[in-house]
Amino acid sequence: PKDEIKLVSNRTINQDEVTEETFTDETKIIADFKILKDNFDDIMDCKLLDHQILTVNFLMTRSTGSGIIGSATGTGKTIVGLAFGEFLLSQGKIDKIVVIAPLIMKSVWKSEILKHTKNKDLSKYEIYNYESILSKKFTDTERSLVLLDEAHKLKSSNTKRFKAFVKYKWGYVVPMSATIVSNKLSELDAIFKLMGQRAPVKKGEINLSALSQWLIRVPKSAMSLPTLTIKEVGLDYDNFKEYKMFEDDLLDEIKKDKEMALKEGIRPPNELVKLLRLNQVSSNRNIIFQNKVPISEQTKFKALMEIIEEHDESEQFIIWSNFVPTIKELYDE
């Protein structure tokens, strides 16, 4: 909405007092800008949500073509980065998109490219994890967009990974991180240096008005999530006594295994597997113990059933557990 796009005063915030909630409540720290493109159907195979369209337009209207996405987790930073990159490709402003992400996210980026972009052209993308950039030699960087997933992993301008990356001149730089401001100032400073800018920080304080020229943050409230329900669950004392006896026996077993292994010069049996049993017992005693207790009589599952029964039948739930036997018992219940 037009009345929600406004500049914030020149007031500064002490970084030590900044939390995610404080920063979000500063609210709408988006510099006034025009919507250049109101849909991305020509380049994306998914319909962008309003706040994602807003974010892509924010990036499109930055004076240097670089900007920080500081939106909350779950708001779709990946899709926004892809839409911006595909837009630049379609305009002939870049030749490729370089993605730097945590190792575990590399495959996710590939699947998102194939799922959400119109061209589904992986040849236009180079995807690396943060550790690999230390030995990587990049080419044609001035004709590239670099997307930095979890950008705070650069840590500071003194780290090896930052120095390995900052020596290149990038055409467009888009750092992404949900905790960009609530983290250390050194991380924010490194990100701004990568964009070829100075961080809007003076004497340990952030100038929000200056920051708003470079950073857009969509809070969780934009996602219209259901209200969080918290239910107090009392201690199941009988189960606790049972658990404590089991824990004592198991730790004693691990100790004896170690002593035997040292004596015979062999590797001790897998202790992690044994410790997993403690997790199973604390999750659902029926996974381990033979004297089954109906899941509906166990304290936390009683609380779960109460939460479900308090809601309308038309509402949907996602219930997850670490262990398949628990899922099966819940299904039957």
N, C-alpha and C positions, 0 to 999 in steps of 0.2 A: 504493500500500500504506500502511496505517495507520502502520507504523513508519517510513515515509519522510517523514511530515508532522510536522515538529517546529520549534521555535524555535531560533534560533542565539543564542549568548551575546552579551553587549553589547560584545564586542570590536570595535574599529574597524580600518579598512583605510586605509592611506595611498594616496590616489588615484593618485599618481605610479607606484605599484607594481602597480596593478590591470591585469590583462590579461583577455581573454575566458576563458582557461583558469583563471586564479586565481579569477575570480568564479564560474565554473561549479563549481570544486572546493570552494568554500565550501559548496555543495550544499544543496538543499532549504531555501532561506531563504524558506519559506512559513509564514505565521502559521497556527496550527491553526484550522481552520474546518470546518463541516459541509457535506456534499453536499446541496444543496437539490433538485437536479434531476439525475437520472442518465441521461436521454436527451432529445434535442431533436427527435425525429421529428415532432412536431406543427408545428414551425415551420421545419425545415430539410429539404431534399431530399437531403442527404448524411448519412451516418452519421459522427458525430464520433468521433475517436479518444479513447482514455482521457485522454491528457494535455490534449486540447482541452476535454473535459468538465470536467476539473479546473480549467482556466483560466477557463472561463465561470463556474463556481461561485465561484471566487475573486472575480471582479468582482461577482457577485450579492451577496456577503456583505461587501463593503466598507461601512464606516459611512456614507460620503457617496455611495456609488454610483460613485465614480471609482477607477480603479486603473491601474497601468502594466503593460503586457505587454512584458517584456524578453526573450522567448524567442528561441532561435537561429533563424537563417534556415532556412526550409523546414519549420518545425513547424506552420504554418497559422495565423498571427496574423490574417490576413484573415477566414478562416472563423470564428474565435473572436469577432472584432469583430462580424461579421454576426449570429452566433447570439445574442450579448448584446443587440444592437440589436433584433432581431426579438422577443426575449423581452420587452424593455421595451415595445415596441409592443403586443404581445399582452396585456400587463398594464395597458395604458392609462396608463403612466407617462410616455410621451413621445408627441409627434405626428410627429416626423421625426428622421432621422439625417443629420448633416452629416459628410461625409468630406473631410478635407484631405490631399492626397497629392502626390507629385512629378508633374509634368505627364505623364510617360511612363506613369504608373500609373492615370490616370483611366479609360481604356478598360478596363483590367484589372478595376477595381472594378465597373464596369457589368456586365461579362460574368460576374463572380463572383456578383453579386446575382441575375442571371437564371438562373444555373446552379444555385446552391446553396440559395436561400431558397424556402420553400414558396409564398409569395404572389407572388414575382417582380414586386413593385410598385415600379417606379423612382420613382413620384410621391412616395413616402415618403422619398426620398433626395435630398440636394443634394451634388454632388461638385465640389470646387474644387482647383486647384493652389495651392501656397504663395505664388506671386507674385500671384495674383488676389485674395487676401484683403486686400491693401492698399487696394483700391478697393471692396470688397464691404461692403454694409450688411446685417447679419444681423438676422432678426426671430424672435420667439418662442423665444429661446435657452434660456429657463428650462424649456421643454418639449421640449428637444432633447438628443440624445446627440451628442457630437462625437468622431469617431475620427481620431486624428492618425497617419497612416502616415508612417514615418520621422520621428518626432517631434523628433529631434535637429536637424532643419533649422530649428527656431526659433532655434537658435544661443545666444542669451542674452536676458535681459530688457531689454537695451538696443536690440535690433533693431527696425526699423519693423514687420516682420511680427508680432512678438510684441505690440507696443503696439497694433497694429490689431485684434488678436484678444482680448487680455486685458481690454479695456474692457467686454466682454460677460459677463454672468453665465450660465454654462452649467449645465444641469441635471445632466448627466453628462459626464465627460471621460475618455477612454481613450487615452493616448499609447502608441504602439507603436514599438519600435526594438530591434534585436538588439544594438546597441552602446551602450545607454543608460547603462551604468555605466563602460565603458572610455573614454568620451569625456570632454570637459572638464566640470568641476564646474559651470560657468556654464550648460551645457545642461541638466543635471539640475535646477539651481535654477530655470530658466525653466519647466520642465515642472511642477514642484511649485507654482509660483506660479499657473500656469494652472488647477491643480486646487484653488486656494484654500488651499494648505498650505505649510508651511515645509520645505525640504529637510533631511533628517536629517544635516547636515554641520556639523562643528565643527572649527575650526582645520585645514581642509584634509583632514579625514578623514570617511569615511562610516560611520555607525552601522548595521551590517547588520541588527541586530534591529529597529530602528525602520524601516529601509527595507523590511523584509519585510512590514510592515503594508500597504504600498502597492504593492509590486512582486512579480510572479511571473515566474520564469524557468524555462522548460523547456529543458534542454540538448540538444545534438545526439544524445547517447547515448539519449534517449528514442525516437528514430526508428528504432533498430535498423538502421543503415546498414551495408553491407558494409565490411570492413577496407580501408583505403587501401593500394594497392600502388604503390610508387615504384620505378622501374627506371632505373638509370643508363644513359644513352645516350652513347656516345663520339662524337667529332667525325668526320663524314664528310669527310676531308681533300680528296679529289678534288672533291667537291661544293662545298666551301668555296672552293677556288681558282677554280672556275668561277663561283661567286657573286661573289667579289671582283672578277673581271674584268668581270662584267656590271654590278656596282654602279658601278665606275669609269667605264665607258662611258655608263651612264645619267645619272650626275651631270654628266658632261661635256656630254651632250646637253641637259640642263636648263639648264646655264650658257649654252650657245650660243643656245638658244631665248630666254633672257632678254635677252641682248645684242641679238639681232635685233629683239625686240619693242620694246626701248627706242629702237633706231635708227630703226625705222619707225613708232613711235608707236602700236603696237597691243597688245592683250592677249596675254601669252605663252600658248602651248598649255597645256592642263590638266596641271599638274605632279603633282597628286594621283594621277591615273590612272597616270602613269609610276612614281610611288613605290609604287603598289599592285603593280607588277610585281616589286619587290624582295620583297614579302611572299609573292607567289606562288612565286617561286623558292625562298625559304627554307622554304616549306611543302612543295612538291613540284616538283622541278626539271622534271619532264615537262610541266608546264603551259606552260612558256616554250620550253624547248630542243627542237630537232628530233631530236637523237640520244637517243632514249628509253632509259631504264634501267629494267628491271622494278622495280615498286614494292617487290617482295619483297627486292630487293638494296639498297635504300636503308636507311641505318642505323636511323632511328627506326621505320620500318615493320617491320624485322626484329624490333625490340624488341616492337612491338605483337603480331606473330604469336606470339612466344614467350610473352607474357602470356596470350594466348587458349589456346594449346596446353597451358599449365600447369594449366588449369582443366577441371572436369568438363563434359561436353557438355550437361548439363541446365541449366547456369548461363547467364544472359543478359547481354548486353553492350550498352551504348550507345556508339557510336563517332561522333564528329562532327568535321567539318572546315570550314574557312572557304570551301572551294572545291569546286564540283560535280565537276570532273574528277577530283579526288582521291577523292571518294566513289565515283565510277564505277569507278576502278581498284581500290579496296579491295573493292568488291562483286564484281568479276571474280575477284580473288585469293581 
